[in-house]
Amino acid sequence: IEAQLAYMIEAMIYMQRNRIRAVTVREDRCDQYNRDIQSHLKKTVWNQGGCFSWYLDPNGKNTTMWPGFTWTYILLLRNFDPENYHLIRTDQP
């Protein structure tokens, strides 16, 4: 949670410094990220062995767990990456 909050704060600082009023995730980046996550999750105990748990939705998709080490997640969120977003400037309609 701390890594997520730090990332959001960095995003807001970036927005303020660059006169950005809104950011939305680029669909292609989101889709690729989700494909990568699901690929990694297929190899985990939460998705293997035919177990049923609250981690899996009715279609067997796990949208809850991070498939790697905590430190890799923290590294991924270390810097706000504006290229992953559509940026709407304050002077745009």
Secondary structure in CASP SS format (residue, H / E / C, confidence):
PFRMAT SS
TARGET T0000
AUTHOR 0000-0000-0000
METHOD secondary structure of the structure
MODEL  1
I C 1.00
E H 1.00
A H 1.00
Q H 1.00
L H 1.00
A H 1.00
Y H 1.00
M H 1.00
I H 1.00
E H 1.00
A H 1.00
M H 1.00
I H 1.00
Y H 1.00
M H 1.00
Q H 1.00
R H 1.00
N C 1.00
R C 1.00
I E 1.00
R E 1.00
A E 1.00
V E 1.00
T E 1.00
V E 1.00
R C 1.00
E H 1.00
D H 1.00
R H 1.00
C H 1.00
D H 1.00
Q H 1.00
Y H 1.00
N H 1.00
R H 1.00
D H 1.00
I H 1.00
Q H 1.00
S H 1.00
H H 1.00
L H 1.00
K C 1.00
K C 1.00
T C 1.00
V C 1.00
W C 1.00
N C 1.00
Q C 1.00
G C 1.00
G C 1.00
C C 1.00
F C 1.00
S C 1.00
W C 1.00
Y C 1.00
L E 1.00
D C 1.00
P C 1.00
N C 1.00
G C 1.00
K C 1.00
N E 1.00
T C 1.00
T C 1.00
M C 1.00
W C 1.00
P C 1.00
G C 1.00
F C 1.00
T H 1.00
W H 1.00
T H 1.00
Y H 1.00
I H 1.00
L H 1.00
L H 1.00
L C 1.00
R C 1.00
N C 1.00
F C 1.00
D C 1.00
P H 1.00
E H 1.00
N H 1.00
Y E 1.00
H E 1.00
L E 1.00
I E 1.00
R E 1.00
T C 1.00
D C 1.00
Q C 1.00
P C 1.00
END
